Amino acid sequence: MAECKKCRKRNWNPFEDICSDCLIDVTVAKTKADGAAERELAQQETDLAQQELDAILVTTAYTLQGIEVTKYLGVLGCYR
């Protein structure tokens, strides 16, 4: 019988480096790490989107002294 490289228990499957118990532990740890990385990436994307929204200047004026208008979004209305 082969020996698990992680816990040193006898492994019933000689074609695997680690036993099924250690494989489950490694898989769970990897899944948790992947989930944390995905959450971090989503938070970074949210923060970037918020920064972009915060940079938008909204006004009813046609011209603004000292500010170059790069895009007109049109007239917005509020309906109730």
Biopython code that builds the backbone (N, CA, C, O; Angstrom):
import numpy as np
from Bio.PDB.StructureBuilder import StructureBuilder

atoms = [
    (1, "MET", "N", (0.836, -1.200, 0.000)),
    (1, "MET", "CA", (0.000, 0.000, 0.000)),
    (1, "MET", "C", (0.872, 1.251, 0.000)),
    (1, "MET", "O", (1.946, 1.292, 0.600)),
    (2, "ALA", "N", (0.379, 2.244, -0.680)),
    (2, "ALA", "CA", (1.094, 3.521, -0.726)),
    (2, "ALA", "C", (0.815, 4.316, 0.544)),
    (2, "ALA", "O", (-0.118, 4.018, 1.290)),
    (3, "GLU", "N", (1.637, 5.326, 0.772)),
    (3, "GLU", "CA", (1.495, 6.159, 1.961)),
    (3, "GLU", "C", (1.084, 7.570, 1.531)),
    (3, "GLU", "O", (1.603, 8.103, 0.550)),
    (4, "CYS", "N", (0.140, 8.173, 2.280)),
    (4, "CYS", "CA", (-0.307, 9.540, 1.992)),
    (4, "CYS", "C", (0.850, 10.503, 2.261)),
    (4, "CYS", "O", (1.487, 10.442, 3.313)),
    (5, "LYS", "N", (1.113, 11.383, 1.310)),
    (5, "LYS", "CA", (2.230, 12.317, 1.458)),
    (5, "LYS", "C", (1.929, 13.430, 2.443)),
    (5, "LYS", "O", (2.838, 14.137, 2.879)),
    (6, "LYS", "N", (0.649, 13.593, 2.801)),
    (6, "LYS", "CA", (0.291, 14.666, 3.723)),
    (6, "LYS", "C", (0.223, 14.184, 5.168)),
    (6, "LYS", "O", (0.853, 14.763, 6.053)),
    (7, "CYS", "N", (-0.544, 13.124, 5.400)),
    (7, "CYS", "CA", (-0.740, 12.672, 6.790)),
    (7, "CYS", "C", (0.027, 11.389, 7.121)),
    (7, "CYS", "O", (0.043, 10.957, 8.273)),
    (8, "ARG", "N", (0.655, 10.786, 6.126)),
    (8, "ARG", "CA", (1.466, 9.574, 6.279)),
    (8, "ARG", "C", (0.646, 8.321, 6.610)),
    (8, "ARG", "O", (1.211, 7.294, 6.984)),
    (9, "LYS", "N", (-0.675, 8.401, 6.474)),
    (9, "LYS", "CA", (-1.483, 7.192, 6.659)),
    (9, "LYS", "C", (-1.335, 6.324, 5.415)),
    (9, "LYS", "O", (-0.964, 6.784, 4.335)),
    (10, "ARG", "N", (-1.642, 5.051, 5.621)),
    (10, "ARG", "CA", (-1.589, 4.144, 4.475)),
    (10, "ARG", "C", (-2.751, 4.475, 3.555)),
    (10, "ARG", "O", (-3.896, 4.617, 3.984)),
    (11, "ASN", "N", (-2.423, 4.593, 2.290)),
    (11, "ASN", "CA", (-3.385, 4.975, 1.272)),
    (11, "ASN", "C", (-3.800, 3.724, 0.510)),
    (11, "ASN", "O", (-2.952, 2.984, 0.012)),
    (12, "TRP", "N", (-5.087, 3.493, 0.423)),
    (12, "TRP", "CA", (-5.555, 2.296, -0.270)),
    (12, "TRP", "C", (-5.404, 2.414, -1.785)),
    (12, "TRP", "O", (-5.396, 1.399, -2.483)),
    (13, "ASN", "N", (-5.285, 3.627, -2.299)),
    (13, "ASN", "CA", (-5.151, 3.834, -3.734)),
    (13, "ASN", "C", (-3.706, 4.218, -4.045)),
    (13, "ASN", "O", (-3.309, 5.355, -3.788)),
    (14, "PRO", "N", (-2.929, 3.319, -4.580)),
    (14, "PRO", "CA", (-1.510, 3.605, -4.829)),
    (14, "PRO", "C", (-1.283, 4.620, -5.946)),
    (14, "PRO", "O", (-0.158, 5.084, -6.128)),
    (15, "PHE", "N", (-2.323, 4.972, -6.696)),
    (15, "PHE", "CA", (-2.178, 5.917, -7.791)),
    (15, "PHE", "C", (-2.375, 7.368, -7.349)),
    (15, "PHE", "O", (-2.182, 8.291, -8.141)),
    (16, "GLU", "N", (-2.751, 7.567, -6.112)),
    (16, "GLU", "CA", (-2.956, 8.910, -5.571)),
    (16, "GLU", "C", (-1.820, 9.250, -4.609)),
    (16, "GLU", "O", (-1.296, 8.370, -3.926)),
    (17, "ASP", "N", (-1.436, 10.542, -4.556)),
    (17, "ASP", "CA", (-0.389, 10.981, -3.638)),
    (17, "ASP", "C", (-0.899, 11.157, -2.222)),
    (17, "ASP", "O", (-0.140, 11.023, -1.263)),
    (18, "ILE", "N", (-2.199, 11.460, -2.085)),
    (18, "ILE", "CA", (-2.761, 11.691, -0.752)),
    (18, "ILE", "C", (-4.024, 10.862, -0.583)),
    (18, "ILE", "O", (-4.652, 10.453, -1.560)),
    (19, "CYS", "N", (-4.387, 10.621, 0.674)),
    (19, "CYS", "CA", (-5.572, 9.818, 0.965)),
    (19, "CYS", "C", (-6.836, 10.633, 0.720)),
    (19, "CYS", "O", (-6.770, 11.849, 0.536)),
    (20, "SER", "N", (-7.966, 9.974, 0.719)),
    (20, "SER", "CA", (-9.227, 10.651, 0.429)),
    (20, "SER", "C", (-9.555, 11.694, 1.494)),
    (20, "SER", "O", (-10.128, 12.734, 1.169)),
    (21, "ASP", "N", (-9.207, 11.444, 2.752)),
    (21, "ASP", "CA", (-9.470, 12.434, 3.810)),
    (21, "ASP", "C", (-8.679, 13.718, 3.569)),
    (21, "ASP", "O", (-9.225, 14.815, 3.685)),
    (22, "CYS", "N", (-7.410, 13.583, 3.238)),
    (22, "CYS", "CA", (-6.571, 14.762, 2.974)),
    (22, "CYS", "C", (-7.003, 15.457, 1.693)),
    (22, "CYS", "O", (-6.944, 16.683, 1.598)),
    (23, "LEU", "N", (-7.439, 14.674, 0.701)),
    (23, "LEU", "CA", (-7.912, 15.263, -0.549)),
    (23, "LEU", "C", (-9.132, 16.143, -0.293)),
    (23, "LEU", "O", (-9.247, 17.223, -0.873)),
    (24, "ILE", "N", (-10.030, 15.698, 0.558)),
    (24, "ILE", "CA", (-11.201, 16.503, 0.923)),
    (24, "ILE", "C", (-10.752, 17.784, 1.620)),
    (24, "ILE", "O", (-11.255, 18.863, 1.310)),
    (25, "ASP", "N", (-9.814, 17.677, 2.556)),
    (25, "ASP", "CA", (-9.317, 18.856, 3.269)),
    (25, "ASP", "C", (-8.690, 19.867, 2.311)),
    (25, "ASP", "O", (-8.938, 21.068, 2.420)),
    (26, "VAL", "N", (-7.887, 19.383, 1.382)),
    (26, "VAL", "CA", (-7.220, 20.259, 0.419)),
    (26, "VAL", "C", (-8.251, 20.911, -0.497)),
    (26, "VAL", "O", (-8.147, 22.099, -0.803)),
    (27, "THR", "N", (-9.231, 20.150, -0.928)),
    (27, "THR", "CA", (-10.276, 20.674, -1.821)),
    (27, "THR", "C", (-11.099, 21.743, -1.127)),
    (27, "THR", "O", (-11.392, 22.779, -1.724)),
    (28, "VAL", "N", (-11.474, 21.510, 0.117)),
    (28, "VAL", "CA", (-12.244, 22.493, 0.878)),
    (28, "VAL", "C", (-11.431, 23.767, 1.077)),
    (28, "VAL", "O", (-11.962, 24.867, 0.921)),
    (29, "ALA", "N", (-10.171, 23.638, 1.413)),
    (29, "ALA", "CA", (-9.320, 24.812, 1.619)),
    (29, "ALA", "C", (-9.167, 25.598, 0.318)),
    (29, "ALA", "O", (-9.205, 26.828, 0.334)),
    (30, "LYS", "N", (-8.997, 24.912, -0.793)),
    (30, "LYS", "CA", (-8.863, 25.592, -2.087)),
    (30, "LYS", "C", (-10.159, 26.300, -2.454)),
    (30, "LYS", "O", (-10.131, 27.424, -2.957)),
    (31, "THR", "N", (-11.288, 25.656, -2.207)),
    (31, "THR", "CA", (-12.590, 26.259, -2.504)),
    (31, "THR", "C", (-12.790, 27.528, -1.684)),
    (31, "THR", "O", (-13.273, 28.533, -2.204)),
    (32, "LYS", "N", (-12.424, 27.488, -0.414)),
    (32, "LYS", "CA", (-12.541, 28.680, 0.442)),
    (32, "LYS", "C", (-11.635, 29.798, -0.062)),
    (32, "LYS", "O", (-12.038, 30.961, -0.094)),
    (33, "ALA", "N", (-10.416, 29.446, -0.454)),
    (33, "ALA", "CA", (-9.471, 30.454, -0.954)),
    (33, "ALA", "C", (-9.979, 31.062, -2.256)),
    (33, "ALA", "O", (-9.882, 32.272, -2.458)),
    (34, "ASP", "N", (-10.518, 30.228, -3.136)),
    (34, "ASP", "CA", (-11.061, 30.728, -4.401)),
    (34, "ASP", "C", (-12.238, 31.661, -4.149)),
    (34, "ASP", "O", (-12.371, 32.689, -4.813)),
    (35, "GLY", "N", (-13.085, 31.307, -3.198)),
    (35, "GLY", "CA", (-14.230, 32.156, -2.862)),
    (35, "GLY", "C", (-13.788, 33.495, -2.295)),
    (35, "GLY", "O", (-14.379, 34.528, -2.610)),
    (36, "ALA", "N", (-12.760, 33.487, -1.467)),
    (36, "ALA", "CA", (-12.241, 34.735, -0.898)),
    (36, "ALA", "C", (-11.645, 35.613, -1.993)),
    (36, "ALA", "O", (-11.807, 36.833, -1.969)),
    (37, "ALA", "N", (-10.960, 35.000, -2.946)),
    (37, "ALA", "CA", (-10.371, 35.760, -4.053)),
    (37, "ALA", "C", (-11.467, 36.370, -4.923)),
    (37, "ALA", "O", (-11.343, 37.511, -5.366)),
    (38, "GLU", "N", (-12.534, 35.620, -5.169)),
    (38, "GLU", "CA", (-13.650, 36.136, -5.965)),
    (38, "GLU", "C", (-14.333, 37.296, -5.252)),
    (38, "GLU", "O", (-14.693, 38.288, -5.885)),
    (39, "ARG", "N", (-14.511, 37.176, -3.939)),
    (39, "ARG", "CA", (-15.130, 38.272, -3.171)),
    (39, "ARG", "C", (-14.255, 39.519, -3.189)),
    (39, "ARG", "O", (-14.764, 40.635, -3.295)),
    (40, "GLU", "N", (-12.945, 39.333, -3.085)),
    (40, "GLU", "CA", (-12.009, 40.460, -3.121)),
    (40, "GLU", "C", (-12.067, 41.159, -4.482)),
    (40, "GLU", "O", (-12.086, 42.389, -4.548)),
    (41, "LEU", "N", (-12.095, 40.380, -5.561)),
    (41, "LEU", "CA", (-12.181, 40.950, -6.902)),
    (41, "LEU", "C", (-13.499, 41.705, -7.090)),
    (41, "LEU", "O", (-13.516, 42.797, -7.658)),
    (42, "ALA", "N", (-14.592, 41.127, -6.618)),
    (42, "ALA", "CA", (-15.894, 41.799, -6.717)),
    (42, "ALA", "C", (-15.891, 43.101, -5.929)),
    (42, "ALA", "O", (-16.456, 44.095, -6.385)),
    (43, "GLN", "N", (-15.265, 43.114, -4.757)),
    (43, "GLN", "CA", (-15.193, 44.334, -3.956)),
    (43, "GLN", "C", (-14.364, 45.399, -4.657)),
    (43, "GLN", "O", (-14.719, 46.577, -4.627)),
    (44, "GLN", "N", (-13.256, 44.998, -5.292)),
    (44, "GLN", "CA", (-12.426, 45.944, -6.037)),
    (44, "GLN", "C", (-13.202, 46.540, -7.210)),
    (44, "GLN", "O", (-13.101, 47.738, -7.475)),
    (45, "GLU", "N", (-13.972, 45.713, -7.912)),
    (45, "GLU", "CA", (-14.781, 46.212, -9.023)),
    (45, "GLU", "C", (-15.852, 47.180, -8.533)),
    (45, "GLU", "O", (-16.119, 48.193, -9.180)),
    (46, "THR", "N", (-16.464, 46.873, -7.394)),
    (46, "THR", "CA", (-17.470, 47.758, -6.812)),
    (46, "THR", "C", (-16.850, 49.084, -6.406)),
    (46, "THR", "O", (-17.429, 50.143, -6.649)),
    (47, "ASP", "N", (-15.682, 49.033, -5.791)),
    (47, "ASP", "CA", (-14.995, 50.261, -5.380)),
    (47, "ASP", "C", (-14.638, 51.124, -6.585)),
    (47, "ASP", "O", (-14.794, 52.344, -6.541)),
    (48, "LEU", "N", (-14.159, 50.500, -7.663)),
    (48, "LEU", "CA", (-13.808, 51.235, -8.874)),
    (48, "LEU", "C", (-15.051, 51.879, -9.493)),
    (48, "LEU", "O", (-15.006, 53.033, -9.918)),
    (49, "ALA", "N", (-16.150, 51.139, -9.542)),
    (49, "ALA", "CA", (-17.392, 51.691, -10.087)),
    (49, "ALA", "C", (-17.866, 52.875, -9.241)),
    (49, "ALA", "O", (-18.335, 53.875, -9.785)),
    (50, "GLN", "N", (-17.750, 52.770, -7.930)),
    (50, "GLN", "CA", (-18.156, 53.863, -7.053)),
    (50, "GLN", "C", (-17.276, 55.090, -7.268)),
    (50, "GLN", "O", (-17.780, 56.213, -7.259)),
    (51, "GLN", "N", (-15.974, 54.901, -7.459)),
    (51, "GLN", "CA", (-15.074, 56.020, -7.740)),
    (51, "GLN", "C", (-15.458, 56.711, -9.042)),
    (51, "GLN", "O", (-15.433, 57.938, -9.131)),
    (52, "GLU", "N", (-15.811, 55.922, -10.047)),
    (52, "GLU", "CA", (-16.218, 56.504, -11.325)),
    (52, "GLU", "C", (-17.522, 57.279, -11.177)),
    (52, "GLU", "O", (-17.670, 58.358, -11.750)),
    (53, "LEU", "N", (-18.455, 56.744, -10.422)),
    (53, "LEU", "CA", (-19.713, 57.461, -10.187)),
    (53, "LEU", "C", (-19.485, 58.751, -9.405)),
    (53, "LEU", "O", (-20.104, 59.776, -9.693)),
    (54, "ASP", "N", (-18.608, 58.697, -8.430)),
    (54, "ASP", "CA", (-18.315, 59.884, -7.626)),
    (54, "ASP", "C", (-17.651, 60.981, -8.457)),
    (54, "ASP", "O", (-17.733, 62.156, -8.101)),
    (55, "ALA", "N", (-16.995, 60.612, -9.558)),
    (55, "ALA", "CA", (-16.293, 61.580, -10.392)),
    (55, "ALA", "C", (-17.237, 62.305, -11.364)),
    (55, "ALA", "O", (-16.835, 63.278, -12.002)),
    (56, "ILE", "N", (-18.475, 61.842, -11.480)),
    (56, "ILE", "CA", (-19.421, 62.463, -12.408)),
    (56, "ILE", "C", (-19.996, 63.727, -11.782)),
    (56, "ILE", "O", (-20.473, 63.721, -10.647)),
    (57, "LEU", "N", (-19.941, 64.797, -12.542)),
    (57, "LEU", "CA", (-20.509, 66.067, -12.102)),
    (57, "LEU", "C", (-21.871, 66.220, -12.770)),
    (57, "LEU", "O", (-21.971, 66.192, -13.997)),
    (58, "VAL", "N", (-22.903, 66.378, -11.978)),
    (58, "VAL", "CA", (-24.262, 66.526, -12.491)),
    (58, "VAL", "C", (-24.696, 67.966, -12.263)),
    (58, "VAL", "O", (-24.600, 68.486, -11.151)),
    (59, "THR", "N", (-25.178, 68.607, -13.333)),
    (59, "THR", "CA", (-25.594, 69.998, -13.231)),
    (59, "THR", "C", (-26.685, 70.289, -14.253)),
    (59, "THR", "O", (-26.890, 69.515, -15.189)),
    (60, "THR", "N", (-27.376, 71.394, -14.074)),
    (60, "THR", "CA", (-28.369, 71.830, -15.055)),
    (60, "THR", "C", (-27.807, 72.937, -15.942)),
    (60, "THR", "O", (-28.488, 73.391, -16.861)),
    (61, "ALA", "N", (-26.589, 73.375, -15.684)),
    (61, "ALA", "CA", (-25.973, 74.459, -16.456)),
    (61, "ALA", "C", (-25.470, 73.945, -17.801)),
    (61, "ALA", "O", (-25.079, 72.785, -17.928)),
    (62, "TYR", "N", (-25.486, 74.826, -18.804)),
    (62, "TYR", "CA", (-24.961, 74.459, -20.120)),
    (62, "TYR", "C", (-23.451, 74.611, -20.188)),
    (62, "TYR", "O", (-22.789, 73.879, -20.925)),
    (63, "THR", "N", (-22.906, 75.534, -19.445)),
    (63, "THR", "CA", (-21.466, 75.740, -19.421)),
    (63, "THR", "C", (-21.016, 75.858, -17.976)),
    (63, "THR", "O", (-21.761, 76.302, -17.103)),
    (64, "LEU", "N", (-19.800, 75.454, -17.755)),
    (64, "LEU", "CA", (-19.204, 75.544, -16.428)),
    (64, "LEU", "C", (-17.823, 76.170, -16.582)),
    (64, "LEU", "O", (-16.983, 75.668, -17.328)),
    (65, "GLN", "N", (-17.603, 77.246, -15.887)),
    (65, "GLN", "CA", (-16.340, 77.961, -16.001)),
    (65, "GLN", "C", (-15.199, 77.091, -15.480)),
    (65, "GLN", "O", (-15.241, 76.606, -14.349)),
    (66, "GLY", "N", (-14.184, 76.902, -16.314)),
    (66, "GLY", "CA", (-12.992, 76.157, -15.903)),
    (66, "GLY", "C", (-13.142, 74.648, -15.987)),
    (66, "GLY", "O", (-12.230, 73.919, -15.597)),
    (67, "ILE", "N", (-14.278, 74.161, -16.489)),
    (67, "ILE", "CA", (-14.484, 72.714, -16.579)),
    (67, "ILE", "C", (-14.795, 72.348, -18.021)),
    (67, "ILE", "O", (-15.673, 72.946, -18.644)),
    (68, "GLU", "N", (-14.079, 71.370, -18.550)),
    (68, "GLU", "CA", (-14.330, 70.904, -19.905)),
    (68, "GLU", "C", (-15.390, 69.800, -19.861)),
    (68, "GLU", "O", (-15.213, 68.786, -19.186)),
    (69, "VAL", "N", (-16.468, 70.003, -20.570)),
    (69, "VAL", "CA", (-17.530, 69.006, -20.643)),
    (69, "VAL", "C", (-17.129, 67.992, -21.703)),
    (69, "VAL", "O", (-16.892, 68.350, -22.857)),
    (70, "THR", "N", (-17.055, 66.732, -21.310)),
    (70, "THR", "CA", (-16.629, 65.687, -22.244)),
    (70, "THR", "C", (-17.802, 64.895, -22.796)),
    (70, "THR", "O", (-17.674, 64.248, -23.835)),
    (71, "LYS", "N", (-18.955, 64.935, -22.109)),
    (71, "LYS", "CA", (-20.091, 64.172, -22.596)),
    (71, "LYS", "C", (-21.378, 64.738, -22.010)),
    (71, "LYS", "O", (-21.486, 64.959, -20.804)),
    (72, "TYR", "N", (-22.344, 64.967, -22.884)),
    (72, "TYR", "CA", (-23.677, 65.373, -22.438)),
    (72, "TYR", "C", (-24.559, 64.127, -22.380)),
    (72, "TYR", "O", (-24.640, 63.349, -23.331)),
    (73, "LEU", "N", (-25.204, 63.968, -21.252)),
    (73, "LEU", "CA", (-26.056, 62.797, -21.085)),
    (73, "LEU", "C", (-27.512, 63.094, -21.444)),
    (73, "LEU", "O", (-28.321, 62.175, -21.566)),
    (74, "GLY", "N", (-27.839, 64.353, -21.611)),
    (74, "GLY", "CA", (-29.204, 64.722, -21.966)),
    (74, "GLY", "C", (-29.983, 65.193, -20.752)),
    (74, "GLY", "O", (-29.446, 65.338, -19.654)),
    (75, "VAL", "N", (-31.259, 65.425, -20.984)),
    (75, "VAL", "CA", (-32.134, 65.927, -19.929)),
    (75, "VAL", "C", (-32.731, 64.733, -19.179)),
    (75, "VAL", "O", (-33.227, 63.782, -19.782)),
    (76, "LEU", "N", (-32.670, 64.810, -17.878)),
    (76, "LEU", "CA", (-33.239, 63.755, -17.037)),
    (76, "LEU", "C", (-34.491, 64.302, -16.371)),
    (76, "LEU", "O", (-34.514, 65.462, -15.961)),
    (77, "GLY", "N", (-35.496, 63.513, -16.260)),
    (77, "GLY", "CA", (-36.731, 63.938, -15.623)),
    (77, "GLY", "C", (-37.064, 63.066, -14.432)),
    (77, "GLY", "O", (-36.572, 61.945, -14.306)),
    (78, "CYS", "N", (-37.879, 63.578, -13.588)),
    (78, "CYS", "CA", (-38.335, 62.822, -12.420)),
    (78, "CYS", "C", (-39.858, 62.734, -12.511)),
    (78, "CYS", "O", (-40.553, 63.749, -12.467)),
    (79, "TYR", "N", (-40.353, 61.537, -12.636)),
    (79, "TYR", "CA", (-41.792, 61.336, -12.772)),
    (79, "TYR", "C", (-42.314, 60.583, -11.568)),
    (79, "TYR", "O", (-41.678, 59.660, -11.060)),
    (80, "ARG", "N", (-43.465, 60.993, -11.133)),
    (80, "ARG", "CA", (-44.094, 60.302, -9.998)),
    (80, "ARG", "C", (-45.429, 59.761, -10.378)),
    (80, "ARG", "O", (-46.105, 59.149, -9.551)),
]
sb = StructureBuilder()
sb.init_structure("model")
sb.init_model(0)
sb.init_chain("A")
sb.init_seg("    ")
for serial, (resi, resn, name, xyz) in enumerate(atoms, 1):
    if name == "N":
        sb.init_residue(resn, " ", resi, " ")
    sb.init_atom(name, np.array(xyz, "f"), 0.0, 1.0, " ", f" {name:<3s}", serial, name[0])
structure = sb.get_structure()
